[in-house]
Amino acid sequence: VQLQASGGGLVQAGGSLRLSCAASGRTFSVYNMGWFRQAPGKEREFVAAISSSGGRTYYADSLKGRFTISRDNAKNTVYLQMNSLEPEDTAVYYCAARLIGTSTISALYDYWGQGTLVTVSS
């Protein structure tokens, strides 16, 4: 499966963005999806994950209540709605896919998008 992330940009603190990750290739609905981010000089970290059906979601504890992951299998797309953004959310955001179960561990994902940059100004 090929993944294409989009929707990043520059936003002021307190603002919102919605990231999209469009998939092509094999049937999207069989994949469990995740969002990760990597800030400058830091390791990649887990943001959110969603099961293949969309019935189960998981979030990094620090982001619960501000970020929401969702998917539309008819559109082969997974989304990340980000609200109340903070300068600390500035990072490149990546979407990823794996077949067997959801995970918070980036190394367990099989496919990755190219990343989309989110910059939050104070």
N, C-alpha and C positions, 0 to 999 in steps of 0.2 A: 504494500500500500504506500502511496505517496501522499505526503502531508504538506499543506501550504498554509502557514499562519499569516494572519493579517490583522489590522485594526489598531496597531500601536501608534504612538504619537506623543506629542507634548501636551500635557494637561497641568493645570494648576492644582495645588493641594486642595483636597476637598472635592475635587471633580470625579468624574466617572469615565470609564472606557469599557467597551465591549470588544474582546478579542474573538476572532473566528479562526477555526482551523478546518480547512476543506480537505477532504480525502478523496483520492481516486485510486483505481486499481481494484483490488479484491474487495469483496463485500464489506462495507464499512460496519455494518451492524454486528459483525462477529467480534469486533475489536473493543477491548477495554481501553479507555483513553485517559491520558493524564496531561496536566500542565505543570511545567517546571519553570524556574527562572534563575538567571545568573546575573548578579550585580557585578560591577567592575571590581576585580581583585578578590572576588569571593567564589566559593564553590557553588555549583548548581544545587538548587534546593527545591524540594517538593512544594507545590502549591495546592493542587486539587486533582482528584481522579473521579472517574465515573464508569460504572459498569457498562457492558455492551448494550444492555436493554435500557439503561438510564435509570434503573430502579434503585441503585445504590450510589451514593456520593461520599467522598472523603475530602477532608480539608486539613491543611496545616493548622495547628491549634491557634497560631498567632493571626490567622487570616479569617477565621470563622466569623460570620456575621457581616463581613465586608465583601467577600468574593463569593460568587455563585457559579458553579459549573453546570452546564446543561448540554444536551445534544439533540439533534434532529436527524434521525437515521434516514428519513426520506430525502433529506438534503445533503447527506453525507458530511455533516458538519458538527463540530463540537464548539461550544462557546465558553468564554470566561467573562462574566460580568464583574467588573471591579468598581466598587463604590468607595467613597470617602478616601480617596487615594492620598498617600503620604509620600514625601520625598524618599523615604526608605523603600518604597515600592519600585523605585527606578531600577530597571533591569531589562535584559533581553528575555522575553518569554518564549518558551518552546512548548509545542504540543508533541505528544508521543503516543504510540499505540503498542499494545501487546495483546496476544491472543488469550493467554491463560490467566484469568483473574486480574484484579486491580492491584496496584502496588504503589508504595510511596518511595520506592528505590529506583533511581533513574537507570541504573545498570541493568535492570530487569526488563526494560522496554526495548522492543525490537526495531521500531521505526521512529524517526524523528523528522519534524519539520525544520525549516531553516531559521526560525526565530523571528520575532518582531519586537522592536525596541519600544519600551515605554519609559518616558521621562516625565517625572513629576516635579514641578518647580514649586518652591516655597513662597 
